């Protein structure tokens, strides 16, 4: 050890500075550890899992926030992970300059399968699965494994074409979709299926999956441009549907694209022509038509018509359509009457109140629909108030009905007296 002139031991300046730096780092590390120890355990011990689960469940529409919750701690991961995986979405698309293009960052998403380590628990958490249409190669059909979701309840299929695999000619064989081939949901939601050609055979589910299907919901755009009424309208299902209990057909009131032309919008008879085929092919299944007045928002010939007006017109068209084709299918008038009792029209608000829509539609989307329909209703009442003929017409109809009832009562009294 070096010494000074007075004989005292001396320490190198470099070792003193090094020791000082180590002590400072050790102090900072201790302070950081203490601050974490006081913050995270406080959350863990102050609230039970059930309460945190109820809070996190309200974030089900925000997958990014849920993913961040999973990173907070083990306890948060245990609670938030099932909520995050409850609704699995596989979408290969992105919007680039207003156009729909394949997203290169998602090209591996279609390779999801049952052999991925650490994913078994997550697959068991999935209750809702949303799949968008995609090129056949995106789902990697060369793989021997399929996707299995043992507790799946609702399958949502988004397509702007006639099949889940795009670029597939209609008259060609449907390629097997490795993602769908092993799924067995009890409820199916089909979006983007053409109104004029409902062909369930283009959805590559297995025969056993179709046999277990209990509910099918079609969602169509209220402004959708369809073929003219001279085309062939059909409903096709190659598999039996023994478990099917209900069918819903919902009309989406969202705004049309800029390229849309109001003259292309199908008329009410065209919508009903498609529905007649469905009613004929599945004669025992109740059909609920939801928000049909959405077709009147963007169509010049239907602006100002209420839900009751459009429903009344559509009901008459359906009855006439069934009557016209009953000879072709060997139906009689009693069968027509029985079938007419199994379909009904409900408003969007009535659907929200009476039906189980939580797993069928996202709340954010449904809130937008409600706002659009409320605006339409307000505009309709405002037009009536400005024209000043709405209330008078209703009063005139009521007066005519009262006069008719009085005349019938007088006639009955005269017959009794006679």
C-alpha positions, 0 to 999 in steps of 0.5 A, a space after each residue: 500500500 503506498 504511503 505519504 511523507 508523514 507515513 500514512 497510507 494513501 488510496 488511489 483516486 481512481 479506486 475512490 471514484 469507482 467505489 463512489 459510483 458503485 455506491 451511487 448505483 446501488 442506492 438508486 437500484 435500492 430506491 427503485 426496488 422499494 418504489 416498485 415494491 410499494 406500488 404494485 403489491 398495494 394494487 394486488 392486495 387492495 382489490 380482489 380478482 373479481 373486482 379487477 375483472 369487472 373493471 377490465 371487462 369494460 375494456 373488451 373493445 380496446 385490445 391495445 389497452 388490454 394488452 398493456 394490462 397484461 404487462 402490469 403484473 402476473 395478477 393483471 395478466 391472469 385477469 386480463 388475458 382471458 378478456 383479451 383472447 375472448 374475441 380473436 380477430 384475424 384480418 389480413 387487410 389494411 387501408 392504404 391511401 383509401 384502398 384495401 391492401 394486404 398488410 405485410 405485417 400480418 402475413 404470418 397470422 394465417 399460420 395459426 395452428 394447434 401446435 404452437 407452444 403456450 397457446 392452448 390456454 389462449 385458444 380455450 379462452 376464445 368465445 368469438 372468432 372474426 375472420 376476414 376474406 383472404 387469398 387462399 395462400 394466406 391461411 397456409 393450406 399446405 400445413 397439416 394442422 388446423 385451428 381448434 377453438 374448443 369453446 367457440 360460440 360465435 363465428 363472424 365472417 367478413 367478406 366482400 366477395 361470394 366466398 371466404 377465399 378471394 379470387 375464387 371463380 364462382 363455378 370452381 371448387 371451393 378451396 379448403 380453408 385450414 382455419 375454418 375446417 375444424 371449427 364448430 360454432 353454434 352461431 354464425 354471422 355473415 357480413 357482405 354476402 350478396 343479397 341476390 345470391 345467398 350461397 352457404 356452400 361457399 363458406 367452407 365449414 364442415 358438415 358436422 359444423 353446419 349440423 350444430 349451427 343454431 343461429 345464422 345472422 346475415 348483415 347487409 348494407 342498406 345502400 348495397 347495389 344489387 343486380 336488377 330484379 330480372 336476375 336469378 335470386 337464390 338461397 343455397 345450402 348443400 348441408 342439412 341444418 337440423 339444429 337451426 332455430 333462428 335466422 336474422 337479417 340485419 340492415 346496416 345503415 352506415 354511409 355508402 362509399 363515394 363511388 355509390 350511386 343512389 340509382 343502383 340501390 335495390 328497391 324493396 321488391 328486390 330485397 323481398 325477392 331474395 328473402 322469398 327464396 330463403 323462406 321457401 328453402 327453410 320453411 320451418 325456421 323463424 326469420 327476423 328482419 331487423 332495421 329494414 328502414 335503413 334501406 330508405 336512408 339513401 334511396 330517393 324513393 324511400 326517403 321519409 318513409 317510417 319503419 312501419 311504412 317500409 315494413 308494411 310494404 315489404 310484408 305485402 311483397 313477401 306474401 305476394 312473392 310466396 303466393 306466386 311461387 307456391 305452385 312451383 314448390 307444391 305449397 298450398 294457401 295454408 302453408 303460405 299462411 303458416 310461413 307468414 306467421 314465422 317472419 317478423 320485422 323489428 326496428 333496430 331499437 327493438 332488436 337491441 332491447 329484445 335480442 342477445 346481440 352482445 356477441 353478434 355486434 360490437 357495441 361501438 358499431 351498434 352505437 353508430 348505427 343507433 345515432 344514424 337511425 335517430 338522425 333519420 327519424 329526427 329528419 323525418 319528423 322535421 320534414 313532416 312538421 315543415 310540410 304540415 301534413 303528417 298529423 292531418 293525414 293521421 287524423 283523417 285516417 282515424 276519422 275515416 276509421 271511426 266513421 266506418 266503425 259507426 256505419 258498421 254498428 248502425 248496420 248491425 243494429 238495423 239487422 237485429 231490429 229487422 
